[in-house]
Amino acid sequence: MKQLKDKLIEARTLLDASFDKKMTLPEGKEKRLVEAMRYSAIGGGKAFRAFLVLTVGEMLGLKKESALQIATALEMVHTFSLIHDDLPAMDNDTMRRGKPTNHIQFDEATAILAGDSLVINAFEVLSEENNLAPEIRCQLIHFLAQMAGKEGMCGGQMLDLIGEKETLNLEEITRLQTKKTGALLRFAVLAPAIASHADESTKEALEKYADCIGLMFQITDDILDIEGDEKLMGKTLGKDKLETKSTFVSLMGLEEARQKAHQLGKEAKEALSFFGEKADLLLEASDFILERKN
Amino acid sequence: MKQLKDKLIEARTLLDASFDKKMTLPEGKEKRLVEAMRYSAIGGGKAFRAFLVLTVGEMLGLKKESALQIATALEMVHTFSLIHDDLPAMDNDTMRRGKPTNHIQFDEATAILAGDSLVINAFEVLSEENNLAPEIRCQLIHFLAQMAGKEGMCGGQMLDLIGEKETLNLEEITRLQTKKTGALLRFAVLAPAIASHADESTKEALEKYADCIGLMFQITDDILDIEGDEKLMGKTLGKDKLETKSTFVSLMGLEEARQKAHQLGKEAKEALSFFGEKADLLLEASDFILERKN
């Protein structure tokens, strides 16, 4: 997995440089807002979504500059979702990626605004003039909005909040996760295909791969919430059990959840066979999710 | 002002029909999110921003369908800002437009998510295929993101929050309001000009008009916070004084603030002279802001 690790580090480095450019500190007291945006965006996390965009983009011959623009917008949306999910009214988390969450470091109002500004900034970035035709940029914006909004990530988060009060069945938990985690991963993998005018079979294979790793990501997350190491994860664990929340693990049991994750790994691999050796890195990424410790 | 009143009602009606189409209730428990979005979006307020888009669009010969699309996106952003501004961590308001604020009617987490989903939905709407060329749609998305985000409305709200703890000077208060209220009004007036390929002189005249009514809007808001009728305003008044916040009135005094508002009204009129009689409705709108009771 050395290649994967190097590529993840490269993605993080490229992303941070891009964030730095897109979020320059302004003059005046309102710079506090951009400080809060940068605090959560720069240097945090594995940049896994950016890595996916860059890797699929490279596989399909997309210009690196265009892929990085897509990755920047996507990771802005991802960061926005983490900041808002951590708020006291939501998951009420105080630690994220090994440091205080945004509303602890700044304050609640600033954290809300920083999230708002990040999601808005994502659409600013995607609409900018670049190598991509305006028609393609509009398609990407539309796709990102669908994956992030009421029918995608935000809809999933709503179900997640409802799941804290009501018991959700397996169908609902699957829908929750398909929306909450899966939607942005789907964007990560399919947006470079849209941007490089890929054919339908290419898109279908990538979509299948995205859906498998999305669900796998969440199942392993649920398993890690029980078995993981808080230091490695950089956040508080065991919260699901504490809150008697329905998860894949609580509904399927630990063993069946593990089997399901492995089954999804197999399906992801099958989907990638379409691309042959060119998809080796994506294959490694799938194994990485399956075996991850954080 | 009969014509203006009719036009405001027409804008509200068109906007509500458009909101209804863009925010259909989904199946499943997550429909609560769309219920919350619709609660704050539909039927609330004067739809003044939509009116501006439709009126400028009509003046410049823009197709009504395109103008309505722009108006829908803009009012989604406006509604998002109201929901988040009302949150306990922000202005902590319990009443808005004569009914309980979103987080009172639903809950805080749902209100945060409803705001998030509305701002994302705005970009989905603007990116949709329609009569406008993709290049123009990208320009509109970029413009809306700039006016709404860290350099626009959100930046203004950050300054507003800082102003609750620190004294702001007149320059800062002006910048605050130019961003917080002015930016979206600027979009309302200029977006139809971009969409109809208006020339630079047209854009300049409209920009001048937008900036005058934006500042005027805020000054009259500050005056109404002291002198207004809570029933007519549909929200709690006197909060600025209670919180000893810097406002135009506290910095300039009531009389000078009133004079400044009238001066801005005069300048708005001058800017509109460029369009002759075609701009009569926009002139009425400017008078309406100056004389408004809510």
Chai-1 contact restraints between the chains, C-beta under 6 A:
chainA,res_idxA,chainB,res_idxB,connection_type,confidence,min_distance_angstrom,max_distance_angstrom,comment,restraint_id
A,K29,B,I162,contact,1.0,0.0,6.0,A-B,restraint_1
A,E30,B,G155,contact,1.0,0.0,6.0,A-B,restraint_2
A,E30,B,M158,contact,1.0,0.0,6.0,A-B,restraint_3
A,E30,B,L159,contact,1.0,0.0,6.0,A-B,restraint_4
A,L33,B,K150,contact,1.0,0.0,6.0,A-B,restraint_5
A,L33,B,G155,contact,1.0,0.0,6.0,A-B,restraint_6
A,L33,B,M158,contact,1.0,0.0,6.0,A-B,restraint_7
A,V34,B,K150,contact,1.0,0.0,6.0,A-B,restraint_8
A,H84,B,I112,contact,1.0,0.0,6.0,A-B,restraint_9
A,A89,B,E108,contact,1.0,0.0,6.0,A-B,restraint_10
A,A89,B,A109,contact,1.0,0.0,6.0,A-B,restraint_11
A,M90,B,A109,contact,1.0,0.0,6.0,A-B,restraint_12
A,E108,B,A89,contact,1.0,0.0,6.0,A-B,restraint_13
A,A109,B,A89,contact,1.0,0.0,6.0,A-B,restraint_14
A,A109,B,M90,contact,1.0,0.0,6.0,A-B,restraint_15
A,A109,B,L161,contact,1.0,0.0,6.0,A-B,restraint_16
A,I112,B,H84,contact,1.0,0.0,6.0,A-B,restraint_17
A,L113,B,C154,contact,1.0,0.0,6.0,A-B,restraint_18
A,L113,B,Q157,contact,1.0,0.0,6.0,A-B,restraint_19
A,L113,B,M158,contact,1.0,0.0,6.0,A-B,restraint_20
A,D116,B,C154,contact,1.0,0.0,6.0,A-B,restraint_21
A,S117,B,G149,contact,1.0,0.0,6.0,A-B,restraint_22
A,S117,B,K150,contact,1.0,0.0,6.0,A-B,restraint_23
A,S117,B,C154,contact,1.0,0.0,6.0,A-B,restraint_24
A,I120,B,A145,contact,1.0,0.0,6.0,A-B,restraint_25
A,I120,B,A148,contact,1.0,0.0,6.0,A-B,restraint_26
A,I120,B,G149,contact,1.0,0.0,6.0,A-B,restraint_27
A,N121,B,G149,contact,1.0,0.0,6.0,A-B,restraint_28
A,F123,B,F123,contact,1.0,0.0,6.0,A-B,restraint_29
A,F123,B,I141,contact,1.0,0.0,6.0,A-B,restraint_30
A,F123,B,A145,contact,1.0,0.0,6.0,A-B,restraint_31
A,E124,B,H142,contact,1.0,0.0,6.0,A-B,restraint_32
A,E124,B,A145,contact,1.0,0.0,6.0,A-B,restraint_33
A,S127,B,C138,contact,1.0,0.0,6.0,A-B,restraint_34
A,S127,B,I141,contact,1.0,0.0,6.0,A-B,restraint_35
A,S127,B,H142,contact,1.0,0.0,6.0,A-B,restraint_36
A,P134,B,P134,contact,1.0,0.0,6.0,A-B,restraint_37
A,P134,B,E135,contact,1.0,0.0,6.0,A-B,restraint_38
A,P134,B,C138,contact,1.0,0.0,6.0,A-B,restraint_39
A,E135,B,P134,contact,1.0,0.0,6.0,A-B,restraint_40
A,R137,B,C138,contact,1.0,0.0,6.0,A-B,restraint_41
A,C138,B,S127,contact,1.0,0.0,6.0,A-B,restraint_42
A,C138,B,P134,contact,1.0,0.0,6.0,A-B,restraint_43
A,C138,B,R137,contact,1.0,0.0,6.0,A-B,restraint_44
A,I141,B,F123,contact,1.0,0.0,6.0,A-B,restraint_45
A,I141,B,S127,contact,1.0,0.0,6.0,A-B,restraint_46
A,I141,B,I141,contact,1.0,0.0,6.0,A-B,restraint_47
A,H142,B,E124,contact,1.0,0.0,6.0,A-B,restraint_48
A,H142,B,S127,contact,1.0,0.0,6.0,A-B,restraint_49
A,A145,B,I120,contact,1.0,0.0,6.0,A-B,restraint_50
A,A145,B,F123,contact,1.0,0.0,6.0,A-B,restraint_51
A,A145,B,E124,contact,1.0,0.0,6.0,A-B,restraint_52
A,A148,B,I120,contact,1.0,0.0,6.0,A-B,restraint_53
A,G149,B,S117,contact,1.0,0.0,6.0,A-B,restraint_54
A,G149,B,I120,contact,1.0,0.0,6.0,A-B,restraint_55
A,G149,B,N121,contact,1.0,0.0,6.0,A-B,restraint_56
A,K150,B,L33,contact,1.0,0.0,6.0,A-B,restraint_57
A,K150,B,V34,contact,1.0,0.0,6.0,A-B,restraint_58
A,K150,B,S117,contact,1.0,0.0,6.0,A-B,restraint_59
A,C154,B,L113,contact,1.0,0.0,6.0,A-B,restraint_60
A,C154,B,D116,contact,1.0,0.0,6.0,A-B,restraint_61
A,C154,B,S117,contact,1.0,0.0,6.0,A-B,restraint_62
A,G155,B,E30,contact,1.0,0.0,6.0,A-B,restraint_63
A,G155,B,L33,contact,1.0,0.0,6.0,A-B,restraint_64
A,Q157,B,L113,contact,1.0,0.0,6.0,A-B,restraint_65
A,M158,B,E30,contact,1.0,0.0,6.0,A-B,restraint_66
A,M158,B,L33,contact,1.0,0.0,6.0,A-B,restraint_67
A,M158,B,L113,contact,1.0,0.0,6.0,A-B,restraint_68
A,L159,B,E30,contact,1.0,0.0,6.0,A-B,restraint_69
A,L161,B,A109,contact,1.0,0.0,6.0,A-B,restraint_70
A,I162,B,K29,contact,1.0,0.0,6.0,A-B,restraint_71
